[in-house]
Structures are given as structure tokens and as C-alpha cells.
Amino acid sequence: MNCVIFGAGAWGTAMALHLSRQGQTVTLVPRRLEQALALSSARENTDYLPGFKFDPSLQIGLEPLPALMEADILFLACPSKGLPALLSQIGPHVKNSSVRVAISLCKGLDQTTLKRPTELMAEAFGSLPVATLSGPSNAEEVARGLPTALVLAAARADDTLREVQSAISGPSLRLYTSTDLPGVEIGSTLKNVYALGAGLCDGLKLGSNAKAAFLSRALQEMLRLGEALGGRSETFLGLSGVGDLMATAHGAWSRNRALGEQIALNPKKALGELAARREAVEGHRATETLYKLAKQRGVTTPILECLHAILYQGLDPQAGVTALMTRDLKAEA
């Protein structure tokens, strides 16, 4: 299949490398012209995923329209905050292209509308089928060809979804399909929030018991909020829920876990440096959007509320832990 990937960060680049190994025709389209020229020259993404040379067949796109001309699958691999601008740029071109399905690689909600990536994509692309790809997927490990399992979710299971599943799957990457599109997207957003909290546990040196307890209760909260937002409970117990949460909460490579650890050590400094980061840390923005949704739906989310207070209201991290530990005693549920 002819695959076009918009967004040349670590994850978009890793997917391009994987699809090239699968023998698919791949065009990687960076957001900036200067980045496109650098990738074309170096044949490697030295900024976001160094050490992995591009296959000679992998093409670098300079403009959206030519890249879309003969595309079958469109992947959107930008940070969630950049998705509206990207959709505004390419939406009209996609409608008039040969693209059969558009797949989100984004993990986050729109801060203004609180909509999921595929909801924004459906608005921009009209009747074009949309899907999301999610699960425990460290970019470097995918680029290295280490074993990875992901979920490809769409509103319905049809022949196109099965074709895409077959095209992306290979010896090192196995895809499962799902029709719980809201659940997969909400799970992939929530896991960044709770991974940030796991980093707080690490930074405060609370120990293995505390981190395990935190993640267990976070999973319960993920199920409760996720179901209220339209997902199915079994989805949050799968790859795009607990699977992604475990990887992101424990991985040394996890930007969200690392940010939590840095906030525990020096909140003002860590939060003040966020804007200067080259790579997005989705958990920070996701905490704000999910906090608003939880309030709208009347869902009890003590962990989410505590993290929101730490990130946006100046609550001391240690005081936040104390507040959670001294809540009213109850049965486990």
C-alpha cells in the first residue's frame, strides 16, 4: 500500500521505518521545510530518532498535495495540539485524493473543543473512514524492530480495516483490531496522565508499594472515566489501556514519567521549562482536558484532580500524596 505519514517526530519516523521494512511505499512529510531538507540530506532523523538510516525507498515529502496524490493510507503523527492546524492545511486535499483511510497516531484531546483526534479528522475529511493506532509503542523499540503489539480501532470492522491490519502487521509488529474507537483514544490519553503521576512517585521516592498502589487505583479511575466518556471497560484492560499505561509508567524513555519525576524534585523549574521542550509531553495538557470532561460528566476522579492541582494550581506534590492517602476509608472498588 502507498502510505503517507504527516509528522516526522520520533513516532512518525519509527512508523515510516517499520512500514518500509514491510515493503510498503512510504512518504514521510515533516511539518517544516527545513526539516524535510535535513532528512533528505542525512537520510536519518538526527533530531528526533537518531541512529536509524532510512531505506532508499523511503521518500521525504516537501508539500502535502504531491504526497497525497496516490496515497492509500494517511497517518497523522503530530502532537495533539498541532492537529487542528494540520487538518486545516490538508483537509481539502485529502477529500480530493485517493486516500482510503486516515489513521491517527496522536494521543491527546483538543484543548478547545475537548474532542478526540478522530472526531476532528471526521469533521475535516467528510465521509473518509478514520481510525486510530495505539498501544505500548516506544518509538526507538519499533524502529529497532523489537516485538510490539498495538490496537487499530475504527467505528466498524470492514474489509478496509482488515487490509490495513494486514499491511501494517509483520514479524515485529502485531496489530489487533477494535471497534471501540472512543475507548482506545481515551485510554491512550489517560495513560499519559497517570504515567506522569507514576513519575511523581519515582521522584518523591515513595517506593514500589506506593507506585503499584497508585497504578492500580489509576486503572480503576481510568475504567470509571473511560466508560463515562463512551469507551468499553474491556478496552481499558487491553493494549491501549493498561498495556500502554504500564509501558509509559515504567519506561526510562517515557517523557511523561520523566516529567512527573522532575516535577517532584522541582515543580516550578520543570513546569517553567515545558514550553521550551522540543518534544511534546502530552500528559500535561491531557490532565487539563480530562479534568474538564470529568467535571462535565460528574465522574469522581481523585487522582486526576490531585494531578491537576499539582500541575495547574500549585499544590505541593508531597501534600498531594498526603491528601490521597488520608481520604475517607472505603471498600476497594
N, C-alpha and C positions, 0 to 999 in steps of 0.2 A: 504494500500500500504506500501511497505518497503521503508522507507525514510532514506537517509544518508546525514548528514549535515557536510561539511568541514568548520571549523572555529567556535570556541567556545567563541567569544566575546559576547557582550550583545545581538545583534540581532540574531546571530545564536542560542544562548541559548534560547531566547524567542520563536523562531520558533520551536525549539525542544520541549519546554514545551507545546506550542499550539498543535502541531501535536500529542503529547502523549495524550492530553485531547480528541483529536478527535478519539482516538482508533487506530491510525496508528502505525506501527512498526518503531521505531526511533533509529538511531545510530548517536551520536554526536562525531565527530572526531576533537580534538584540534590540533593545529599546533605543539605544543611541547609535548614531552613525559611526562615531569614533570607536565604539566597542566592536562594531561589525568589522571595521577595517583592521583592528588589532587581532581579532580572532582569525580573520582571513590570512593575515600575515604570519602569525605564530602557529596556527593550526592547533591551538590549545587555549583553554580559558585560564590564563595565568592569574586573573583577579579572583575568580570565584571557585575554580576547581582545578588547581594546578597539578601537573604530573600525568595528565591523560591526553595523549595525542589523538587528534581527530582522524578517523578513517578518511582516505582520499575521496570517498564518495559523498561525505557529509558536506552539504552546501551551506554557505552563510548568506542569508538574505539581507539586502540593503534596504528594500522597500516592501511594504505589505502586499501591494497588488500583484507584482510578478510572482511572489512566493505562493499566493493563493490560487493562481491560475489553474493548476492541475491537481490541487490538494484533495485527498480523500478524508484525512483526519486532521483536525485542527486542535492543537494543545495550547492552553493558555497557562503559562508558568510564571506570571508576575506576582509580586506581593499583593495581598488583597486590597491595600489602599490604592494601588495603581490600576486596578481592574476597570473602574468606570471610564477612565481616560483612554485605556486601550480599546475598550468596546466602542467608544465614540469614534475612535480613529478607524477601526477596521470593520465595524458593523455593516455599513453599506456594501463594502467589497465582498464580505462573506456571503451576504444574501445573493449576490450575483456570481458566486463561484461554484466550483464542483464539489465543495466540501459536503460530506455525507453526515458527519457528526462532529460536534465540538466538545472537547473534554477539558474540564477544569483541573489544574494541578494546584490551585490556590487553597489555602487553609485559613479562612477568616471570613468575617461578615463585613458588609458595607457599614461604615460608621454613621452615615447619614440616614439611610433607609432601613438599616438592620436586616437587609435581605442577604440570602445566601448567594454565592457566586453563580450557580446555575440559574437562579431566578433572574439575576441581572443579564446573564447570557441569553436567556429565552426572550427577554424584552428586546435585546439588541439584534438577535438573529431571526426573529419571527418563528416560522414553523420548523426550523432546523433542529433535529434532535440534539439534546445536550446531555452530558454525563459528567461524572467526577471520578477521579482516580485517587485512592487514599490508602493509608496503612503505614506500618513501620517501615520507613524508607529513607535512611540516611543516604545522602547523595553520593558520598565517596564510596560507600559499600556497593551501591548499584553500579557506579562507574567501574569498580573493580570486578564486577561480575560475581559478587558474593550472593548466596541464596537469599531471595526476598519474595514475600507473598503480599499481594495487595488486593484491594476490592475495587472493581469497576461498577459503579452504580448509575442507573438510569431509571426513568419513570416506568419503563416497561422492558421486559426481556424480549427482544426480537432478533431477526437474523443479523441486522447490522451490529447489535451489541455482541453477538457471538462471533462475528467476523473480526471485530476489533479485539475481543478477548484472545482469539487465536493469533492475530497479528502481533500483539504485544508480548504474549507469553513465550517463554523459551526455557532453556535448561537452567538458567539462573534466576528467572523471574516468573512466578506463577500468579495468574490472575483468577480471582473468584468474581462472580457477578452478583449483583443485588438490585432489587427494585426499590429499596428504601433510600431514595435519594436524599430526603431531609435528614435521616438518621446518620448517614455516612458523613454528610457535610457538617452537621452539628457536632458529631463525635470528633472529627478532625480539628474542629475549632476549640472545643472544650479541653482536649488533651493538652494543648499548648498552655492553657491557663493553669491546669493542675500540675503540669511539668514545672512551671515557674514556681509553684508552691513547693514542689519537691526540692527544688534548688534552694529555697529558703531553709528547708530542713537541713540540707547539707551545710549551708553557710553558717547556720546557728549551732551546728554540731550537736543536733538533737539525738543522733544515734539511729541504728537500724530499726529498732522497735517503733520509734516515732514516725519514721518515714513510711514504714509498712502500714501503720495505722492510718496515717494521712492518706495514702493512696487508696486504701480500702474504703475509707469514708468518702473520698473524692469520687470513686467509681459509683458508689450509691447515689451521690449527688448528680453525677453525670446521667445516670439512668432516669432519675426523677425529672430533671430539667429537660433532658433529651426527649423523653416521651411527651412532655407538655408542649414541646415545640414541633411535634409531628413525627418523631422517629419511633422505631420499634425497639423494644427492650433487647431483643437478641442481637441487634446491630451493635449496641454499645458493649456487648460481651465478646465481640469479634475483633477482626484485624483493625478496623478503622476506629474502634473504641479503646478497649483495654489493651489491645496489641500495640497500637500507636502510643498510648499513654505510657506503657512500660518502657518502650524504647526511648521515648523522649524524656522521661523522668530519670532514667538511669544513665543514658549515653553521655560519655565525656564530651562528645561532639555537639550536644544539644545546646543551641543558643538560648532557648527558653529556660532550661535548667540552669545554665551558666548565669543568666541574668538574675534569677532568683537568688543564687549564691552571692552574687555581687551586691544585690540589694540588702541582703542580710548583714553584710560586712560594712557597707557604707551607702545607705539609701539615697542620700542627696546626690552623691557623686555618680552612682550607677544610673539613676533616672535622668540626671542632667546630661549625661553623655549619649543618651538614646538617639537623639536627632542626628548625631554625627556618625552613627554606625552605617557602614556600607551595606550590610545585610540586614533584612527585616527581622525583627523579633516579634512574631505575631501574637504571642501570649499577652503582651502589654495592652494592645488595642482590643484584643478579644475579650479581656476582662471587662472593659467598659461596655462593649456592645452586649455581651451576655448578661451583665448585671442589669442593664436596662430591660432586656427581654424577660428576665426572671421577675423583675418588679411588675412589668406589664401583665404577666400571666399569674402573678400571685404565688410563685413557687418558693418554698423555703430553701435557701442555699447558703448556709452559714459559712462554708469555706470560701465560696465565691465572694460573699460580702466582706469577709475578712481580707482577702487578697485585694479587693477593690479599695478598701480603706487604707491598706498599706501603700498601694500604688498611686492613689489619687487624692487621699485625704490626710496623708502624713502620719498614719498610725505607725508606731514603732513595731518592727517585726516581732520582737520578743513579747511585747504586750499583746499582739495579735494571737500568738500561740497560747498565752495565758487565758485569753478570752475564750478560745475554743475549748481548752481543757476544763474550764470552770462553768461550761453551760449546764443547764439543768440535767440531772441524771435521768436516763430513759433506757428502755429495752433496745437492743440492736435491731434496726430495720432498714 
